[in-house]
Amino acid sequence: MSIDGVTDLWDKLLGAQPDPPGVLVLLTALAGLLAVAIRPVWRVARNAVTIAHEGGHALMALLTGRRLRGIRLEFDTSGLTLSSGRPTGIGMMVTLLGGYIAPSLVGVLGAWLLGGNRITLLLWLAVVLLLLMLINVRNVFGVVSLVVTGAIVFVVSWFASPQVQAIFAYAGVWFLLFGGVRPIFELQGLRRRGRMPQSDADQLAHITHVPALFWVGVFLVVDLGALLIGAFLLAGQWLPQTTG
């Protein structure tokens, strides 16, 4: 690739795209909410939340010095991240905390990038993160899920028009912000029926001797806070246009 080509690629990656229409931000918010609220859609779209969830476990394990042994993504949208190290202590605690808050925090990061109109950068970062996660996946469905997801994001980022990229990016970020909250209620519902005795919250309770319900509450507070922050960041894309 020539120097001019590298420069053009760099400008495309780091350059800011035009402000999206205010109605686009609102409609993609509605689309993200409906994808979470409508059960048949959620059953499929939840795979994206699971990818972020397991990615959160994996990242926290690496940041705390644990050895990542592998990630599994299952057809039923469940997942498992295995790491080795001390079974107790701050490293294990942070690793367990990383899962249920990861989708919402990724949504906030995405909202921050969109607030600066860095749509292409957001999409390319998503591709890079999916590729890094792919290296550590240990089952066939997980590989297929990440390859398909990454391919879709790459095709949109490379071939789609700026308008389509904006719709895709905003809908995805809104979905993560809304989609990070619903699994907390699902988690507590399963715990209440005794169907998830080894949940992240229960493992945290075992390590810290603090009730699991407290950790469920921590997940919920963080994710609701992330939703509010993300919505505030994205609202800046349409409030000035609607009031001016």
N, C-alpha and C positions, 0 to 999 in steps of 0.2 A: 504494500500500500504506500502511495506517495505521501510526502509531507502534507500536501494540501488535503489529501483524503483523510489523514489522521486529524488534521485541524478541523475539518468539517465534522468528523465523527465526534470529536471532543466538544465542539460547539453545540451539536445536536444533543449530546448527553447532558451538558451542564446549562444549556441555554433555557431561559424561561419561555414557556408557551403563553399565548394570549389568554387574558381573563376569560373564563367560561361564562356563558349566559347564566344569570341567576336562576332561571327556571331549570337549567340542567342540574344544578346543585340540589335543588328541591326534589326533582323527579328521581334522581339517583338515590337520595335519602329514602324516599318512599319505596323504591325498588329494593334497597337493602333491607328495610324493615319488613317488607312482605316476604322476602326470601327467608327471613328468620321466622316469621309468624306462621307461614303456610307449611303445614307438616310435610306433605310430599316433596316440596321444594327443599325444605330444610334437610330432609334425609339425605339428599344428594349433595347440596351445597355445604353441609356440615363437614365434608372432607377437608375443605380449605381451613376450617377452624381447627380440625385435628392436626393438620400439618403444622400450623402455627403453635399449637399446644405442645406437640412433641418436640418441635424445634426449640421452644422455650426451655423445656427440660434439658435438651442436649447442650444448648448454649450455657446455661447456668452450671451444668456439670463441668464443662470445660473451663469456665471462668473460675471455678472454685478448686481446680486442680484434680478433679476426678477423671478417671479414664473412661471415655465413651466406648461402650461395647457394641452398640447397635441400636437401630430404631426400626420398629415395625408399625406399619399402617394397615389396618384391617378393612375388609369390605363393609363391615357393619359400622364404620366410621370410628371405631375404637382405635387405640394405639398403645404402644409400649416403648419406653426408652430405657435401656439398660446401661448402667454405669457401674464401675467398680471403685472402691475406696472405703473409707470408714462408713459403717452403717448408721452412725449417729454423728452429731456435730453440726457445725454451721454449714459445711459443704453439702451434706445431704439435705439439710433443712432448706437451703436456698434452691437446690435442685428441684425439690418437691414443690416449692412455691412458684417456680417458674412456669409451670404448665398452664394453669387456669387463668393467669393474668397475661400470658404472652399474646394471644390474639388481640386483646384490647390495646395493649401497649404498642403492638405493631400498627394497629389502626391509628393511634395517636401520632406515631412517626410518619405514617402516610399522610395524615391530615396536615402535619407541619410542612411536609414537602409540597403538598398541593396548595397550601397557603402561599407558598412562594412560586407557584405555577411550574414546579419542577416535575411535570408529568412523566416525561421520558426517563428522567433519572430514577423516579420511583419504580417504573416498570422494569428497568434494567437491574436495579437493586434486587427486585423480587426474583428475577431470573437467576442472578448470582447466588442468592440465598437458597433457592431451590436446588441448584446444582451442588452446593456445598452439603446440603442435607442428603442429597441423593447418594453421595459417597458412603454414607453411614447407614443406609437402609438395608435391611437384611431379609426382606421377603418380596415375592414377585409382585403382589398387589401394590405394595408400597412403591416399588420401582415404577410400575405402570402409572400409578396415581401422580407421582412427582414428574415423570416425563411428560404426561399429557398436560398437567397444569403448567409446567414450564414452557412447553411448546405453544400453548395458547397465549401465554403472556408475551413470549418472544415474537410470535406472529403479529400480535397487536402492536407491540412496541416498534417493530421494524417496518411493517407493511401498511398498517392502518393510517387513515387520515388523522390529523390532530383532533378533530371533533370526536371520532370514534375512540381514540386513545383517552380523551377526557372522560367520556361516558364510562368506559371500562374502568379507569382508575378511580373515579369518584364512587361508582357503584361498589367496587371492591373494598375501598376504605370504609364506606358506610356499613357494608356487610360485616366487616371485622369488628367495627365498633358495636353494632347491635348484636352480632353473633357471639361476641365474647361474654355477654351477659346470660344468655339463655342456658348454656351448659351448667351454670351454677345452680339454677333451679332444678335442672334435670339431676344433677349430682345429689342434691339434698333429697329429692323425691326417691331416688334409688336407695340412698342410705336409710331413709325412714322405713322402707320396705325390707331392709336387710339384704339388699341385692348387690351391695358394693362395699363389703367390709374392709377391703384393702385400697380404698380410694386415697388420693393424695392427702385429703384432709385427715383421714384416719391414720395414715402413716405419720403425718406431722404431729398428731395427737400422741402417738406412741413415742416419738422422739422427744417432744417438748413437755409432755405431761399436761398439756393444755387441751381442753375438750375440742373434739373435731368440729363441733358446731361453730366454735370461735374462728377456726380457719376457714370454714365456709363463708362466714361473715367477712373475713378479710378479703377473700376472693371477690365477693360481691361489692364491697366498698371500693376496692381498687378498680374494678371493671366499670362500675357506674361512674366513678370519678373520671376514668379515661373517656367514657362516652360523652360526658359533659365537656371535657376539655377539647376532644376531637370535634364535637359539634360547634363549639365556640370558634375553633380555628377555621372550620369550613364555612361557618356563617359569615365570616368576613368576605367570602367570595360573592355573596349575594345581597347582604344588607345594604351596603352603600348604593347598589344599583336600584334597589326597590324604594329607598327613601330619598334618593336624589332625583 
